Amino acid sequence: MPLNISSWFSPTTKACPICGRAGAPAASPIAIPIRHPEPRKILSSLCAPCRKAIPWISNPVCRICGRAERCEDCTRRQQRNYTVSRCAVRYDYLMKDWLALYKYRGNEGLESILAAMLAFAYERLCEYSPQSHSFAAITSVPLAPERLQDRGFNQAERLALQLSRWYGLSYRPMLLRLRHTEKQSLKTRRSRVVDMRGNFSAVSSELFSHSSTLPLSPAAPTAASTTPRIILVDDIYTTGSTLEECARVLRQSAIPEALPEIYGLLWARS
């Protein structure tokens, strides 16, 4: 059997974790719009077509929710309990397939890919305000116990934990989901708002009762602001009903002297 000596000196090409194709180099460089080296390294494992297909929201039109188009929901909403939110990608058909592979088909190997994409939204969120680097903690939207038992994991929590490791943020569970609801994607905007109302509670009624009860992340300034800044992570933003209700509950659990600012961080914007 002849030896293929040239293969000894050829770089090993790994299969793309999304489509399974060999990771052939692109004809021209495809930029990865993230500064942190770990997410950049993870996204570089994608093949050129998959990397090119990611619909990044680089220039949001709505400065409140981060949508790539004008947002009627933010225009109509007269009162808002969260400050702003940022989303990494548009929720198109391809992104829907990627998320389904992870959430419903058990492909946990995609977790790092989705988290790396969410890092893009985090870095955009940090650009929103000169003080936004001083986030006190990061948390996530909880699942109902029935859904958590059925799925086996909370995707929002997993993504938030990965970000906390990369960026030195303090992860802290802050919310409980009180009841199981049907999929929000099947409901009207009004039904979502009504359905979310009263669906969450804070893990503690004195969550922000004193600044010392909420440790700052290592990257935050040593002199803590009296206004805790909290990142709330979820996978998809559709109407903002879930984010708004969670933010309302978190702020309601605080004393007026330490009313937190809630910043939404979402993987995709529909």
Sequence and secondary structure as in RCSB ss.txt:
>XXXX:A:sequence
MPLNISSWFSPTTKACPICGRAGAPAASPIAIPIRHPEPRKILSSLCAPCRKAIPWISNPVCRICGRAERCEDCT
RRQQRNYTVSRCAVRYDYLMKDWLALYKYRGNEGLESILAAMLAFAYERLCEYSPQSHSFAAITSVPLAPERLQD
RGFNQAERLALQLSRWYGLSYRPMLLRLRHTEKQSLKTRRSRVVDMRGNFSAVSSELFSHSSTLPLSPAAPTAAS
TTPRIILVDDIYTTGSTLEECARVLRQSAIPEALPEIYGLLWARS
>XXXX:A:secstr
    GGGGGS    B TTT  B    SS       SHHHHHHHTTS HHHHHH  B  S SSTTT  SS  HHHH
H S  SS EEEEEEE  HHHHHHHHHHHTS  GGGHHHHHHHHHHHHHHHHTT TTTT   EEEE    HHHHHH
HSS HHHHHHHHHHHHHT  B   EEE S    GGGS HHHHHHHHTT EEES TTTBSSGGGS   TTS SS  
SS EEEEEEEEESSSHHHHHHHHHHHHTB GGG  EEEEEEEEE 
